[in-house]
Amino acid sequence: KKGAVRGNHLHKKTWQWNYVISGKMRLVTKRRNKKIAKLLLKPGDLALTSPGESHALVGVQNCKCLVFTKGPRGGKEYETDTFRLSDDLSKLV
């Protein structure tokens, strides 16, 4: 949904690919000792976040996306590699 925030966390072992089907969303990322980066994703765009990279997705428009992961993010292990951020990364840009 437009204005919705997804994520606002990091994974220590998981890689995450975000693919936009329709609409637009902003990917906000922060790597250790680096500046915050933001990227506008449109239909057909694919963006990768790597282990240790803080990330949040913000709906710029209503959108549909697919999120693919490689790492301990399935079934009962879904939350074991998710570390929530104390600050809202999406509001720091």
N, CA, C and O atoms as CSV, one atom per row, in Angstrom:
chain,resi,resn,atom,element,x,y,z
A,1,LYS,N,N,0.829,-1.187,0.000
A,1,LYS,CA,C,0.000,0.000,0.000
A,1,LYS,C,C,0.873,1.251,0.000
A,1,LYS,O,O,1.978,1.250,0.544
A,2,LYS,N,N,0.378,2.291,-0.602
A,2,LYS,CA,C,1.084,3.567,-0.601
A,2,LYS,C,C,1.320,4.010,0.847
A,2,LYS,O,O,0.390,4.037,1.653
A,3,GLY,N,N,2.557,4.354,1.164
A,3,GLY,CA,C,2.923,4.818,2.495
A,3,GLY,C,C,3.293,3.726,3.481
A,3,GLY,O,O,3.834,4.022,4.546
A,4,ALA,N,N,3.016,2.477,3.156
A,4,ALA,CA,C,3.339,1.377,4.064
A,4,ALA,C,C,4.846,1.147,4.115
A,4,ALA,O,O,5.548,1.339,3.122
A,5,VAL,N,N,5.330,0.737,5.274
A,5,VAL,CA,C,6.753,0.415,5.449
A,5,VAL,C,C,6.867,-1.076,5.737
A,5,VAL,O,O,6.179,-1.613,6.606
A,6,ARG,N,N,7.746,-1.730,4.995
A,6,ARG,CA,C,8.000,-3.158,5.184
A,6,ARG,C,C,9.469,-3.316,5.530
A,6,ARG,O,O,10.319,-2.642,4.948
A,7,GLY,N,N,9.767,-4.174,6.446
A,7,GLY,CA,C,11.157,-4.410,6.808
A,7,GLY,C,C,11.558,-3.585,8.011
A,7,GLY,O,O,11.032,-3.773,9.107
A,8,ASN,N,N,12.494,-2.667,7.805
A,8,ASN,CA,C,13.114,-1.887,8.873
A,8,ASN,C,C,13.844,-2.831,9.824
A,8,ASN,O,O,13.670,-2.801,11.042
A,9,HIS,N,N,14.666,-3.665,9.205
A,9,HIS,CA,C,15.443,-4.643,9.949
A,9,HIS,C,C,16.694,-5.014,9.148
A,9,HIS,O,O,16.959,-4.444,8.089
A,10,LEU,N,N,17.448,-5.966,9.667
A,10,LEU,CA,C,18.575,-6.525,8.921
A,10,LEU,C,C,18.612,-8.018,9.185
A,10,LEU,O,O,17.994,-8.521,10.124
A,11,HIS,N,N,19.349,-8.710,8.336
A,11,HIS,CA,C,19.570,-10.149,8.481
A,11,HIS,C,C,21.069,-10.374,8.559
A,11,HIS,O,O,21.822,-9.782,7.785
A,12,LYS,N,N,21.512,-11.210,9.470
A,12,LYS,CA,C,22.941,-11.473,9.603
A,12,LYS,C,C,23.436,-12.506,8.601
A,12,LYS,O,O,24.611,-12.500,8.235
A,13,LYS,N,N,22.541,-13.403,8.148
A,13,LYS,CA,C,22.956,-14.491,7.247
A,13,LYS,C,C,22.162,-14.562,5.948
A,13,LYS,O,O,22.503,-15.348,5.064
A,14,THR,N,N,21.118,-13.764,5.817
A,14,THR,CA,C,20.197,-13.909,4.691
A,14,THR,C,C,20.401,-12.846,3.617
A,14,THR,O,O,20.559,-11.662,3.915
A,15,TRP,N,N,20.396,-13.292,2.363
A,15,TRP,CA,C,20.374,-12.410,1.196
A,15,TRP,C,C,18.912,-12.229,0.810
A,15,TRP,O,O,18.125,-13.171,0.915
A,16,GLN,N,N,18.535,-11.028,0.362
A,16,GLN,CA,C,17.134,-10.769,-0.005
A,16,GLN,C,C,17.065,-10.024,-1.325
A,16,GLN,O,O,17.701,-8.984,-1.496
A,17,TRP,N,N,16.276,-10.570,-2.273
A,17,TRP,CA,C,16.040,-9.935,-3.559
A,17,TRP,C,C,14.605,-9.422,-3.572
A,17,TRP,O,O,13.683,-10.150,-3.205
A,18,ASN,N,N,14.411,-8.175,-3.992
A,18,ASN,CA,C,13.096,-7.544,-4.055
A,18,ASN,C,C,12.791,-7.230,-5.518
A,18,ASN,O,O,13.520,-6.474,-6.160
A,19,TYR,N,N,11.718,-7.811,-6.039
A,19,TYR,CA,C,11.336,-7.633,-7.435
A,19,TYR,C,C,9.969,-6.953,-7.504
A,19,TYR,O,O,9.009,-7.431,-6.899
A,20,VAL,N,N,9.874,-5.847,-8.233
A,20,VAL,CA,C,8.625,-5.101,-8.326
A,20,VAL,C,C,7.832,-5.553,-9.554
A,20,VAL,O,O,8.347,-5.556,-10.672
A,21,ILE,N,N,6.577,-5.934,-9.331
A,21,ILE,CA,C,5.680,-6.353,-10.404
A,21,ILE,C,C,4.898,-5.154,-10.929
A,21,ILE,O,O,4.783,-4.954,-12.138
A,22,SER,N,N,4.360,-4.358,-10.002
A,22,SER,CA,C,3.596,-3.172,-10.403
A,22,SER,C,C,3.723,-2.103,-9.323
A,22,SER,O,O,4.026,-2.405,-8.169
A,23,GLY,N,N,3.487,-0.847,-9.714
A,23,GLY,CA,C,3.593,0.265,-8.775
A,23,GLY,C,C,5.046,0.670,-8.550
A,23,GLY,O,O,5.934,0.305,-9.321
A,24,LYS,N,N,5.271,1.422,-7.490
A,24,LYS,CA,C,6.621,1.889,-7.159
A,24,LYS,C,C,6.827,1.818,-5.653
A,24,LYS,O,O,5.906,2.034,-4.866
A,25,MET,N,N,8.066,1.509,-5.277
A,25,MET,CA,C,8.430,1.557,-3.867
A,25,MET,C,C,9.876,2.012,-3.738
A,25,MET,O,O,10.673,1.882,-4.667
A,26,ARG,N,N,10.189,2.541,-2.578
A,26,ARG,CA,C,11.540,3.027,-2.314
A,26,ARG,C,C,12.235,2.034,-1.382
A,26,ARG,O,O,11.692,1.640,-0.351
A,27,LEU,N,N,13.440,1.644,-1.769
A,27,LEU,CA,C,14.275,0.798,-0.924
A,27,LEU,C,C,15.284,1.708,-0.236
A,27,LEU,O,O,16.043,2.420,-0.893
A,28,VAL,N,N,15.285,1.678,1.086
A,28,VAL,CA,C,16.228,2.461,1.880
A,28,VAL,C,C,17.162,1.470,2.557
A,28,VAL,O,O,16.711,0.552,3.242
A,29,THR,N,N,18.473,1.658,2.365
A,29,THR,CA,C,19.445,0.735,2.934
A,29,THR,C,C,20.539,1.485,3.682
A,29,THR,O,O,20.789,2.668,3.450
A,30,LYS,N,N,21.181,0.754,4.585
A,30,LYS,CA,C,22.312,1.310,5.333
A,30,LYS,C,C,23.271,0.180,5.633
A,30,LYS,O,O,22.918,-0.802,6.285
A,31,ARG,N,N,24.495,0.336,5.144
A,31,ARG,CA,C,25.553,-0.617,5.458
A,31,ARG,C,C,26.443,-0.021,6.529
A,31,ARG,O,O,26.564,1.199,6.638
A,32,ARG,N,N,27.047,-0.854,7.295
A,32,ARG,CA,C,27.925,-0.405,8.379
A,32,ARG,C,C,28.988,0.549,7.854
A,32,ARG,O,O,29.650,0.268,6.855
A,33,ASN,N,N,29.144,1.669,8.529
A,33,ASN,CA,C,30.135,2.697,8.186
A,33,ASN,C,C,29.890,3.344,6.822
A,33,ASN,O,O,30.811,3.913,6.236
A,34,LYS,N,N,28.683,3.266,6.322
A,34,LYS,CA,C,28.319,3.881,5.043
A,34,LYS,C,C,27.131,4.815,5.249
A,34,LYS,O,O,26.443,4.747,6.269
A,35,LYS,N,N,26.898,5.685,4.271
A,35,LYS,CA,C,25.740,6.570,4.309
A,35,LYS,C,C,24.481,5.811,3.913
A,35,LYS,O,O,24.544,4.769,3.261
A,36,ILE,N,N,23.342,6.350,4.319
A,36,ILE,CA,C,22.052,5.779,3.917
A,36,ILE,C,C,21.889,5.949,2.412
A,36,ILE,O,O,22.207,6.999,1.854
A,37,ALA,N,N,21.388,4.900,1.766
A,37,ALA,CA,C,21.133,4.951,0.325
A,37,ALA,C,C,19.643,4.734,0.095
A,37,ALA,O,O,18.991,4.006,0.843
A,38,LYS,N,N,19.112,5.366,-0.938
A,38,LYS,CA,C,17.715,5.135,-1.297
A,38,LYS,C,C,17.630,4.908,-2.797
A,38,LYS,O,O,18.356,5.522,-3.579
A,39,LEU,N,N,16.733,4.016,-3.180
A,39,LEU,CA,C,16.578,3.629,-4.567
A,39,LEU,C,C,15.094,3.494,-4.873
A,39,LEU,O,O,14.375,2.787,-4.168
A,40,LEU,N,N,14.633,4.168,-5.917
A,40,LEU,CA,C,13.245,4.047,-6.345
A,40,LEU,C,C,13.128,2.824,-7.245
A,40,LEU,O,O,13.801,2.737,-8.272
A,41,LEU,N,N,12.284,1.888,-6.864
A,41,LEU,CA,C,12.076,0.663,-7.636
A,41,LEU,C,C,10.764,0.747,-8.395
A,41,LEU,O,O,9.728,1.112,-7.839
A,42,LYS,N,N,10.828,0.401,-9.689
A,42,LYS,CA,C,9.671,0.428,-10.583
A,42,LYS,C,C,9.441,-0.979,-11.131
A,42,LYS,O,O,10.279,-1.857,-10.928
A,43,PRO,N,N,8.315,-1.212,-11.825
A,43,PRO,CA,C,8.059,-2.541,-12.368
A,43,PRO,C,C,9.246,-3.058,-13.194
A,43,PRO,O,O,9.785,-2.363,-14.055
A,44,GLY,N,N,9.626,-4.296,-12.897
A,44,GLY,CA,C,10.754,-4.927,-13.579
A,44,GLY,C,C,12.076,-4.751,-12.864
A,44,GLY,O,O,13.058,-5.396,-13.229
A,45,ASP,N,N,12.131,-3.888,-11.846
A,45,ASP,CA,C,13.378,-3.682,-11.100
A,45,ASP,C,C,13.577,-4.790,-10.069
A,45,ASP,O,O,12.626,-5.280,-9.462
A,46,LEU,N,N,14.832,-5.165,-9.894
A,46,LEU,CA,C,15.233,-6.174,-8.915
A,46,LEU,C,C,16.369,-5.578,-8.095
A,46,LEU,O,O,17.363,-5.117,-8.656
A,47,ALA,N,N,16.231,-5.585,-6.776
A,47,ALA,CA,C,17.258,-5.016,-5.901
A,47,ALA,C,C,17.639,-6.046,-4.843
A,47,ALA,O,O,16.784,-6.764,-4.325
A,48,LEU,N,N,18.911,-6.108,-4.533
A,48,LEU,CA,C,19.457,-7.067,-3.581
A,48,LEU,C,C,19.892,-6.360,-2.303
A,48,LEU,O,O,20.531,-5.310,-2.358
A,49,THR,N,N,19.545,-6.939,-1.147
A,49,THR,CA,C,20.147,-6.520,0.109
A,49,THR,C,C,20.949,-7.701,0.632
A,49,THR,O,O,20.492,-8.844,0.607
A,50,SER,N,N,22.132,-7.409,1.099
A,50,SER,CA,C,23.048,-8.457,1.536
A,50,SER,C,C,23.039,-8.604,3.056
A,50,SER,O,O,22.535,-7.726,3.756
A,51,PRO,N,N,23.590,-9.707,3.577
A,51,PRO,CA,C,23.643,-9.888,5.026
A,51,PRO,C,C,24.320,-8.682,5.695
A,51,PRO,O,O,25.332,-8.170,5.216
A,52,GLY,N,N,23.736,-8.252,6.803
A,52,GLY,CA,C,24.276,-7.122,7.550
A,52,GLY,C,C,23.820,-5.760,7.058
A,52,GLY,O,O,24.147,-4.744,7.671
A,53,GLU,N,N,23.072,-5.718,5.964
A,53,GLU,CA,C,22.608,-4.451,5.389
A,53,GLU,C,C,21.205,-4.136,5.917
A,53,GLU,O,O,20.252,-4.856,5.618
A,54,SER,N,N,21.080,-3.066,6.696
A,54,SER,CA,C,19.768,-2.634,7.186
A,54,SER,C,C,18.929,-2.209,5.999
A,54,SER,O,O,19.447,-1.604,5.059
A,55,HIS,N,N,17.624,-2.519,6.028
A,55,HIS,CA,C,16.787,-2.166,4.888
A,55,HIS,C,C,15.323,-1.978,5.279
A,55,HIS,O,O,14.822,-2.577,6.231
A,56,ALA,N,N,14.665,-1.126,4.508
A,56,ALA,CA,C,13.229,-0.886,4.640
A,56,ALA,C,C,12.676,-0.607,3.248
A,56,ALA,O,O,13.356,-0.006,2.417
A,57,LEU,N,N,11.464,-1.036,2.997
A,57,LEU,CA,C,10.759,-0.769,1.748
A,57,LEU,C,C,9.565,0.121,2.063
A,57,LEU,O,O,8.815,-0.147,3.002
A,58,VAL,N,N,9.389,1.174,1.283
A,58,VAL,CA,C,8.302,2.123,1.500
A,58,VAL,C,C,7.460,2.196,0.224
A,58,VAL,O,O,7.994,2.421,-0.862
A,59,GLY,N,N,6.163,2.008,0.354
A,59,GLY,CA,C,5.272,2.094,-0.798
A,59,GLY,C,C,5.138,3.541,-1.272
A,59,GLY,O,O,4.591,4.382,-0.558
A,60,VAL,N,N,5.633,3.830,-2.471
A,60,VAL,CA,C,5.479,5.155,-3.081
A,60,VAL,C,C,4.110,5.222,-3.749
A,60,VAL,O,O,3.447,6.260,-3.745
A,61,GLN,N,N,3.704,4.093,-4.323
A,61,GLN,CA,C,2.367,3.886,-4.879
A,61,GLN,C,C,1.925,2.518,-4.371
A,61,GLN,O,O,2.737,1.762,-3.838
A,62,ASN,N,N,0.645,2.197,-4.533
A,62,ASN,CA,C,0.248,0.818,-4.285
A,62,ASN,C,C,1.078,-0.042,-5.219
A,62,ASN,O,O,1.215,0.278,-6.400
A,63,CYS,N,N,1.626,-1.117,-4.712
A,63,CYS,CA,C,2.500,-1.933,-5.558
A,63,CYS,C,C,2.397,-3.403,-5.169
A,63,CYS,O,O,1.925,-3.763,-4.090
A,64,LYS,N,N,2.852,-4.220,-6.085
A,64,LYS,CA,C,2.981,-5.653,-5.853
A,64,LYS,C,C,4.436,-6.005,-6.054
A,64,LYS,O,O,5.071,-5.545,-7.004
A,65,CYS,N,N,4.967,-6.826,-5.157
A,65,CYS,CA,C,6.359,-7.224,-5.293
A,65,CYS,C,C,6.532,-8.665,-4.834
A,65,CYS,O,O,5.693,-9.222,-4.127
A,66,LEU,N,N,7.624,-9.236,-5.251
A,66,LEU,CA,C,8.036,-10.559,-4.796
A,66,LEU,C,C,9.329,-10.386,-4.021
A,66,LEU,O,O,10.198,-9.607,-4.414
A,67,VAL,N,N,9.455,-11.106,-2.931
A,67,VAL,CA,C,10.680,-11.068,-2.139
A,67,VAL,C,C,11.230,-12.484,-2.078
A,67,VAL,O,O,10.567,-13.406,-1.602
A,68,PHE,N,N,12.453,-12.640,-2.567
A,68,PHE,CA,C,13.143,-13.928,-2.568
A,68,PHE,C,C,14.278,-13.851,-1.563
A,68,PHE,O,O,14.939,-12.819,-1.452
A,69,THR,N,N,14.512,-14.929,-0.830
A,69,THR,CA,C,15.601,-14.928,0.136
A,69,THR,C,C,16.446,-16.187,0.026
A,69,THR,O,O,15.980,-17.236,-0.419
A,70,LYS,N,N,17.689,-16.056,0.440
A,70,LYS,CA,C,18.592,-17.201,0.561
A,70,LYS,C,C,19.197,-17.108,1.951
A,70,LYS,O,O,19.954,-16.184,2.252
A,71,GLY,N,N,18.859,-18.063,2.786
A,71,GLY,CA,C,19.318,-18.052,4.166
A,71,GLY,C,C,18.223,-18.588,5.066
A,71,GLY,O,O,17.217,-19.105,4.581
A,72,PRO,N,N,18.409,-18.470,6.375
A,72,PRO,CA,C,17.448,-19.044,7.330
A,72,PRO,C,C,16.204,-18.180,7.502
A,72,PRO,O,O,16.018,-17.573,8.557
A,73,ARG,N,N,15.349,-18.115,6.480
A,73,ARG,CA,C,14.148,-17.273,6.548
A,73,ARG,C,C,12.894,-18.044,6.152
A,73,ARG,O,O,11.938,-17.429,5.680
A,74,GLY,N,N,12.858,-19.353,6.323
A,74,GLY,CA,C,11.687,-20.122,5.930
A,74,GLY,C,C,11.107,-20.910,7.087
A,74,GLY,O,O,11.824,-21.279,8.017
A,75,GLY,N,N,9.817,-21.166,7.031
A,75,GLY,CA,C,9.150,-21.989,8.030
A,75,GLY,C,C,9.352,-21.480,9.443
A,75,GLY,O,O,9.191,-20.290,9.713
A,76,LYS,N,N,9.705,-22.383,10.344
A,76,LYS,CA,C,9.910,-22.034,11.750
A,76,LYS,C,C,11.115,-21.114,11.950
A,76,LYS,O,O,11.226,-20.445,12.977
A,77,GLU,N,N,12.000,-21.085,10.983
A,77,GLU,CA,C,13.215,-20.267,11.084
A,77,GLU,C,C,13.009,-18.833,10.603
A,77,GLU,O,O,13.959,-18.051,10.586
A,78,TYR,N,N,11.791,-18.474,10.212
A,78,TYR,CA,C,11.524,-17.189,9.578
A,78,TYR,C,C,12.075,-16.003,10.363
A,78,TYR,O,O,12.682,-15.111,9.770
A,79,GLU,N,N,11.881,-15.970,11.671
A,79,GLU,CA,C,12.294,-14.820,12.474
A,79,GLU,C,C,13.682,-14.959,13.093
A,79,GLU,O,O,14.168,-14.009,13.708
A,80,THR,N,N,14.328,-16.098,12.954
A,80,THR,CA,C,15.614,-16.295,13.637
A,80,THR,C,C,16.732,-15.424,13.080
A,80,THR,O,O,17.721,-15.183,13.773
A,81,ASP,N,N,16.601,-14.951,11.857
A,81,ASP,CA,C,17.640,-14.112,11.249
A,81,ASP,C,C,17.102,-12.716,10.933
A,81,ASP,O,O,17.579,-12.055,10.010
A,82,THR,N,N,16.115,-12.277,11.697
A,82,THR,CA,C,15.551,-10.936,11.532
A,82,THR,C,C,15.837,-10.136,12.788
A,82,THR,O,O,15.440,-10.520,13.888
A,83,PHE,N,N,16.536,-9.009,12.612
A,83,PHE,CA,C,16.914,-8.160,13.729
A,83,PHE,C,C,16.335,-6.770,13.489
A,83,PHE,O,O,16.805,-6.034,12.622
A,84,ARG,N,N,15.313,-6.417,14.262
A,84,ARG,CA,C,14.598,-5.148,14.107
A,84,ARG,C,C,15.502,-3.970,14.462
A,84,ARG,O,O,16.344,-4.063,15.356
A,85,LEU,N,N,15.313,-2.861,13.747
A,85,LEU,CA,C,16.080,-1.647,14.010
A,85,LEU,C,C,15.353,-0.790,15.048
A,85,LEU,O,O,14.123,-0.750,15.071
A,86,SER,N,N,16.104,-0.117,15.892
A,86,SER,CA,C,15.485,0.741,16.908
A,86,SER,C,C,14.999,2.062,16.276
A,86,SER,O,O,14.013,2.640,16.735
A,87,ASP,N,N,15.682,2.530,15.239
A,87,ASP,CA,C,15.266,3.739,14.526
A,87,ASP,C,C,14.573,3.347,13.229
A,87,ASP,O,O,14.925,2.338,12.616
A,88,ASP,N,N,13.596,4.131,12.808
A,88,ASP,CA,C,12.874,3.883,11.562
A,88,ASP,C,C,13.728,4.364,10.394
A,88,ASP,O,O,13.781,5.560,10.104
A,89,LEU,N,N,14.391,3.430,9.729
A,89,LEU,CA,C,15.283,3.743,8.611
A,89,LEU,C,C,14.564,4.514,7.513
A,89,LEU,O,O,15.166,5.363,6.857
A,90,SER,N,N,13.276,4.227,7.306
A,90,SER,CA,C,12.538,4.875,6.231
A,90,SER,C,C,12.339,6.371,6.482
A,90,SER,O,O,12.075,7.120,5.541
A,91,LYS,N,N,12.460,6.809,7.713
A,91,LYS,CA,C,12.254,8.225,8.039
A,91,LYS,C,C,13.576,8.994,8.150
A,91,LYS,O,O,13.570,10.190,8.439
A,92,LEU,N,N,14.696,8.323,7.925
A,92,LEU,CA,C,16.005,8.959,8.063
A,92,LEU,C,C,16.509,9.561,6.759
A,92,LEU,O,O,17.632,10.062,6.705
A,93,VAL,N,N,15.699,9.518,5.715
A,93,VAL,CA,C,16.137,10.084,4.420
A,93,VAL,C,C,15.393,11.360,4.110
A,93,VAL,O,O,15.627,11.974,3.069
